[in-house]
Amino acid sequence: MGTKLYVGNLSYQTEESELREQFGQFGTVVSANVISDRDTGRSRGFGFVEMSTEEEARAAEAGMNGTEVDGRTLKVNESKPRENRSGGGGGRDRW
């Protein structure tokens, strides 16, 4: 398991400082990011927390997964590398 954790089902009001505080009880938080919509700036309801060691990340996952924060039950697991997506495009060049 890596040191970066995915944190899902966050309340839209949860801030990065709250993630740092919650996950800090399991070790050193290297970074905490709440992902926001690029158009509205509103939280998308998930984020990532990076712990300083693999052991701390495991402890944080075990300790935080399924806990309730701001009225929401968190889903915490190892962050998977982002998959490469094709450009998508509108298909204009196909005809």
Secondary structure in CASP SS format (residue, H / E / C, confidence):
PFRMAT SS
TARGET T0000
AUTHOR 0000-0000-0000
METHOD secondary structure of the structure
MODEL  1
M C 1.00
G C 1.00
T C 1.00
K E 1.00
L E 1.00
Y E 1.00
V E 1.00
G E 1.00
N C 1.00
L C 1.00
S C 1.00
Y C 1.00
Q C 1.00
T C 1.00
E C 1.00
E H 1.00
S H 1.00
E H 1.00
L H 1.00
R H 1.00
E H 1.00
Q H 1.00
F H 1.00
G H 1.00
Q C 1.00
F C 1.00
G C 1.00
T C 1.00
V E 1.00
V E 1.00
S E 1.00
A E 1.00
N E 1.00
V E 1.00
I E 1.00
S E 1.00
D C 1.00
R C 1.00
D C 1.00
T C 1.00
G C 1.00
R C 1.00
S E 1.00
R E 1.00
G E 1.00
F E 1.00
G E 1.00
F E 1.00
V E 1.00
E E 1.00
M E 1.00
S C 1.00
T C 1.00
E H 1.00
E H 1.00
E H 1.00
A H 1.00
R H 1.00
A H 1.00
A H 1.00
E H 1.00
A H 1.00
G H 1.00
M H 1.00
N C 1.00
G C 1.00
T C 1.00
E E 1.00
V E 1.00
D C 1.00
G C 1.00
R E 1.00
T E 1.00
L C 1.00
K E 1.00
V E 1.00
N E 1.00
E E 1.00
S C 1.00
K C 1.00
P C 1.00
R C 1.00
E C 1.00
N C 1.00
R C 1.00
S C 1.00
G C 1.00
G C 1.00
G C 1.00
G C 1.00
G C 1.00
R H 1.00
D H 1.00
R H 1.00
W C 1.00
END
